[in-house]
């Protein structure tokens, strides 16, 4: 059974969710009506993003079940805040990428299907390397 596609989808979803959480207040202040052109990101930055996204996905998956099974909304919110803090720490501690870069790449990938596919391919490659080690 192959878990590659669900892992890639989860990594993308988790990274975009983290990007939305981190960029929410800033994005609301700088929102433009015209779509912005996708910036060019180096291969090194995309690789770093993909690696960080996998870490974020692990944390997301770890907390998802706990949040879904929480006794009440207050516990869900507490767990969600804990998960977001852990995901933020994972990105901040990741080599070769800053939180701002991570958010920018995640936002760009949400708007640019080609970039999203390129990131998905990198995530698959990293995941495959991890499985063979």
C-alpha positions in Angstrom: 0.0 0.0 0.0 1.4 3.4 -1.0 1.1 6.3 1.4 2.9 8.8 -0.9 -0.1 10.7 -2.2 -1.8 11.0 1.1 1.4 12.1 2.7 2.0 14.7 0.0 -1.6 16.0 0.3 -1.3 16.1 4.1 2.1 17.9 4.0 0.7 20.5 1.6 -2.5 21.0 3.6 -0.6 21.2 6.9 2.0 23.6 5.5 -0.7 25.8 4.0 -2.7 25.7 7.2 0.4 26.8 9.2 1.0 29.5 6.6 -2.5 30.8 7.0 -2.2 30.8 10.8 1.1 32.7 10.7 0.2 35.1 8.0 -3.4 35.8 8.8 -3.1 39.2 10.5 -0.4 40.3 8.0 -2.3 39.1 5.0 -5.4 41.0 6.1 -3.4 44.2 6.2 -1.7 43.8 2.9 -4.4 42.2 0.8 -4.5 43.4 -2.8 -7.3 43.1 -5.3 -5.0 42.2 -8.2 -3.3 38.8 -8.1 0.4 39.1 -7.5 3.0 37.4 -9.7 4.5 34.3 -8.1 8.0 35.1 -6.9 10.9 32.9 -8.0 12.3 30.7 -5.2 15.6 29.0 -5.4 15.8 25.2 -5.5 17.5 25.3 -2.1 14.5 27.3 -0.6 12.0 24.9 -2.1 13.9 21.9 -0.8 14.1 23.5 2.7 10.3 24.2 2.5 9.6 20.6 1.5 11.7 19.3 4.4 10.0 21.7 6.9 6.6 20.8 5.5 7.2 17.1 6.3 8.0 18.1 9.8 4.9 20.2 10.0 2.9 17.3 8.7 4.2 14.9 11.3 3.1 17.4 14.0 -0.2 18.0 12.3 -0.9 14.2 12.1 0.1 13.8 15.7 -2.4 16.4 16.9 -5.2 15.8 14.5 -6.6 12.7 16.3 -6.3 14.4 19.6 -8.1 17.4 18.5 -10.9 15.4 16.8 -11.3 13.3 20.0 -11.1 16.3 22.5 -13.9 16.4 25.1 -15.0 19.9 24.3 -14.3 23.0 22.2 -12.0 24.4 24.9 -9.8 21.4 24.8 -9.8 21.5 21.0 -8.7 25.1 21.0 -6.0 24.4 23.6 -4.7 21.4 21.5 -4.8 23.5 18.3 -2.8 26.2 19.9 -0.2 23.7 21.2 -0.1 22.1 17.7 0.4 25.5 16.0 3.2 26.4 18.5 4.9 23.1 17.8 4.6 23.6 14.0 6.0 27.1 14.3 8.9 25.8 16.3 9.6 23.1 13.7 9.8 25.7 10.9 11.8 28.2 13.0 14.3 25.4 13.8 14.4 24.1 10.2 17.7 24.8 8.4 17.9 27.1 5.3 14.4 28.7 5.7 12.8 31.4 7.8 9.2 31.5 8.9 8.6 34.4 6.5 10.1 32.4 3.6 8.0 29.3 4.6 4.8 31.4 4.7 5.6 33.1 1.4 6.3 29.8 -0.4 3.2 28.2 1.1 1.0 31.1 -0.1 2.6 31.1 -3.5 2.0 27.4 -3.9 -1.6 27.9 -3.0 -1.9 30.2 -6.0 0.5 28.5 -8.4 -0.3 24.9 -9.4 3.0 24.4 -11.1 4.9 25.5 -7.9 2.6 23.3 -5.8 3.5 20.3 -8.1 7.2 21.1 -7.9 6.9 21.1 -4.1 4.9 17.9 -4.1 7.6 16.2 -6.1 10.3 17.4 -3.7 8.2 16.1 -0.7 7.9 12.7 -2.4 11.6 12.6 -3.1 12.4 13.4 0.6 9.9 10.9 1.8 11.3 8.2 -0.4 14.8 9.0 0.8 13.6 8.7 4.4 11.9 5.3 3.7 15.1 3.9 2.1 17.4 4.9 5.0 
